[in-house]
Amino acid sequence: MKIDGSCHCGHLKYEAEVDPERVGVCHCLDCQSFSGSAFRGFVPAVDGRFEILEGEPSRYLKTAASGHENAMLFCARCGTHICSTGAEPGSKFFGIRWGTVRQRGELPPRVQTFCRTAHDWTWDLDSVPKRETQ
């Protein structure tokens, strides 16, 4: 499936090819911290088919708990995290952030990862009252 997206302010724009069956939600502590939430949605690009069309992303290198180093690409203007990729040049891995994808309504999660660090309440969100505004 071909997708496109952008950061919040529109400075960075991208397009990618993804497999809708690989969309997921990650509960790891890094994703909780980066997203400011209990989890973060991700959409892996297929075979490195991810291209920045406009703007130049800033890079933040982080070391995961595994010791593996990743580059986080984000907009320096609005701070939106666009994706993660390998730290080495020419990496073919791109984990696109679900919230930046224009077609996100067509990409429901198919897997949840790092569930051992998920918060118990995330498994029962249906019991939380719903309303349209804060």
Sequence and secondary structure as in RCSB ss.txt:
>XXXX:A:sequence
MKIDGSCHCGHLKYEAEVDPERVGVCHCLDCQSFSGSAFRGFVPAVDGRFEILEGEPSRYLKTAASGHENAMLFC
ARCGTHICSTGAEPGSKFFGIRWGTVRQRGELPPRVQTFCRTAHDWTWDLDSVPKRETQ
>XXXX:A:secstr
 EEEEE SSSS EEEEEE GGG EEE  HHHHHHHTSS EEEEEEEEEEEEEEES  EEEEEE TTS EEEEEE 
TTT  EEEEEESSTT   EEEEGGGBTTGGG    EEE GGGS GGGGGGGGS   S  
